[in-house]
Structures are given as C-alpha cells and as structure tokens.
Amino acid sequence: MSQKPAKPTRVLKAGKTAGGLLAALRARRVPLAGREASGGARGDTVVASYNIHKCVGTDKRFDPGRIMDVICEIDADIIALQEADQRFGERAGLLDLERLHRDCHLLSVPIAAFSPKGHGWHGNLLLVREGAVAKVSQLKLPGVEPRGALVVDLDLKHGPLRIIAAHFGLLRHSRSQQARAILAAIEEAEERPTLLIGDLNEWRIGKRSALSLLSPIFDHSISAVPSFPSRYPLLALDRVMGSPHTLVTHVEVHNSTLSRVASDHLPLKAHIDLQAALSTRKDLAEGAAPQTEAISTDTTLQAR
C-alpha cells in the first residue's frame, strides 16, 4: 500500500513546530530545535529524572536491585530520584547507596534526611557522578500532601549549575502553590544556570497547566515527553526544564525492557550544554562590571 508523501513541517516561532506535541507523543524524544550543541554533539552533561515508585514494578514486585540496574543503564552524570524512601513507618531508604557508587559510579548529595534511616528529603534523592557541592537547601513545599524539593548548587567541570529536584502533588491547586514556591526560591538565590527536574505530576500543556506559572523562567511545554505509565506512556508527568531555555538541548525517555517493568514511570533523560549556556550569559553581560562570587565548597563528590 503506497504512502502519501509527508507534508512539510510548518515552522511557527522560537524553534517550535506545528504538531510538535503529537510528534513528541509518537517519538518519545524531543530534539530541541536550534539548541544543538556545537560540533553536532547533544551537550556536555547528561541529567535524568526517575520516579522509582518505591521500587515496586508494574508486576507488583518489590525489587530495589532492578531499579539500580535501570539507573546504571541510564548512565547519567546527574539523576534525581523520587519516592526513594518508604512512605510510612521508619521511612527508610530503599536503595543500596554503596552499590550505586560501585556499579553506577554515582554518589548521593549529602542532606539532612527526612528520617534517621532515610536517604532523601520527602523521597527526593539526588545522585551525582562528580563535582563539588557548594550549597544545599531543603524546601518544604506547600499543598495538601507532604511534598518537598532539593535545591543543590553544584560546581561541575563545565561550570556552575543549580539543580532543583522536586516531586509535585496530585492536586492542581497544590501544584500551583508548589510552582510559586520554586520561583520564590530562585528569586532569593544567586544567579546560575538552573534545571528543574522531577515528577511534577502535570500532564497539561498551555495555560491550563499549573506549570505555566513557571514562565518565563522555565518553558514547560517544549520538552514534554510522555513517561507514564511505563508500559504505554501517554502522560508527560516527568520533566527536565532549563533556565536559560537554551540550556537543555535534547530530552527523551529511557525506554528499555527493564525500565518498562521496574517502575510505573519511565526515566526521563536529557542532555544539556552548560558551557554554551554560560558563554551566552557572558556575552549578554559584556560591558557590565564583572562580579565576583564567593562560593564555599562543602563537599566534593567524585565517584570514579
């Protein structure tokens, strides 16, 4: 059966294309137009977000080892995990941090855990391959459910980067409150390239989305890739968003045989070009008096 020739893509503005959301639904990846890193590469750093569903897979089996195998598969330099602790009782951490170090070459960013046996803050755990931790803030997010976010300033070999690792609530009103709380935290912090990573529990695109409140700092629409449910992803609940907007160059789900069963979410993987983002910021500030920033490095992480 012959196929009709494909219609040419109609370019709208700011690198967006007509039918872009539908294309993302089909392809499960978004190469961001006009943001390719120099030399044809996708960037200099790989980041990821993964809701591990308390290590319970779609087969209803509790298997932390399987989750750690997926984390190694992703091979990210930085990965934010959600639901990394038990929800009730002792709220103990569910993963073997020593094995993550040994097999995946990842170290957890030191925080004041939510419970004595826990690993994360409201289930949020940030793993880094190498770099210096300059500052860590633990936010208690507003809303009906207990939710939190980690704000971590890293000094990487390619430059300074802020990671906001969050898990938003199930109610739209709560998500709106949580988005405003994230913006308030950014306003109070010194300026540096920033990523908002996590399960933000929002599938809507456009003005109806609670994430639209994050504009213009973050653009929630262009990098929305379906990641839930893992067996047949339809909803873009997990996000990686950058500020400046050119920071993120490519977003895709990590879709493997193991990841489709290990959790009810697929991991979201993104490439960033930190050097290019810093260069752009430097060009924009050209002519202004240079500003020195004193950073006290509390912890140096190097997994290899």
Salt bridges, closest charged atoms under 4 A:
ASP59 OD2 - ARG61 NE 3.58
ASP59 OD2 - ARG66 NH1 2.85
ASP63 OD2 - ARG61 NH1 2.82
ASP69 OD1 - ARG99 NH2 2.47
GLU73 OE1 - HIS254 NE2 2.78
ASP75 OD1 - ARG129 NH2 3.09
ASP77 OD1 - ARG129 NH1 3.84
GLU83 OE1 - LYS54 NZ 2.95
GLU90 OE2 - LYS117 NZ 2.98
ASP103 OD2 - ARG99 NE 3.09
ASP103 OD1 - ARG102 NE 3.24
GLU145 OE1 - ARG147 NH2 2.77
ASP153 OD1 - ARG162 NE 2.72
ASP153 OD2 - ARG192 NE 3.91
ASP155 OD1 - ARG192 NH1 3.51
GLU190 OE2 - ARG192 NH2 3.48
ASP199 OD2 - HIS167 NE2 3.19
ASP199 OD2 - HIS265 NE2 3.65
GLU202 OE1 - ARG175 NE 3.34
GLU202 OE2 - ARG204 NH1 3.14
ASP219 OD2 - LYS16 NZ 3.69
ASP238 OD2 - HIS265 ND1 2.81
GLU252 OE1 - ARG29 NE 3.75
GLU252 OE1 - ARG42 NH1 3.64
GLU252 OE1 - HIS250 NE2 2.99
ASP264 OD2 - HIS53 NE2 3.55
